[in-house]
């Protein structure tokens, strides 16, 4: 498969070849989206499939935001992008147009951070392409809600029940921080979710006994924290209990529900190599890679017996540790 398939745009050429002559629409949704097929067909039937359409449940920024690179800073509400949970659709003429453009102008090597916003920007093409058309039948209400009577799609956002929640004592939480945030961010963690964690340590570029923090010997950097992250992995392997199944690495401004995390982790086998988190991408249109962002938290399976840490170069610090 294509490493960047989850970003959808690299697949447009494949969609065009496979469906460009025998279909009218490509419909995208999440795994927990529920579809009333008859209503969906009725809804799509209101639109002329021979024209370029970009349909979805419209979202917009109430104020400009860093993850959208402060786009439309003067009035961010003017730009609409689709809620993937409600599903969204592209007419085949638009798919074919995108495929043709991607063939002549490959995607730039850039970051994929908020896919739904980035796809809408690419389709819009600075005004040369269509805006998102909001479709009220594309919904994120629960299927049993009275609000869902008119909906072609609904969404179930409940955590799955996979058995007994993982014990707190089976989760080791590593908080990444640095000296400049000891005074404002760490107190928030301590006043909110720290009390829910049975095993927690704070890792910094400065040892502060009042918190306390552990100095990993890795200098803080403004961009990229490869060295610090892998130093945490190495310390976990060398210093934690060999029976601790889960390591969770979070930033000092990440908010966590430990209880929900316990339920979520019960759906995974800690005896398997599991790496969970919010996925970002870099250069996926030109052979780049996916990675997990620290802001969303990493849930990392490890064990003392693992021998997967070897010295190597980190992209943004001089020496780090890579997973092999």
Protein Blocks (a to p, Z undefined) as FASTA:
>chain_A
ZZklmnommmmmmmmmmmmmmcfbdcdddfkbccdfklmmmmmmmpcfkbccdddddddd
fbdcfkloopakllmmlpccddfknopaddfklmmmmmmmmmmmccdddddfblmlmmmm
mmnnnopaccddddfklccbdfkbmklmmpcbdcdfbdcdebjcddfklpccdddddfkl
mmmmmmmmmmmmmmmpmbdcdddfbdcfklpccdehiacdfehjklmmmmmmmmmmmmmc
fklmbdcdddfkbccdfklmmmmmmmpcfkbccdedddddehklnopacdddfklopadd
ddfkbccbccdddfkbmbdcddZZ
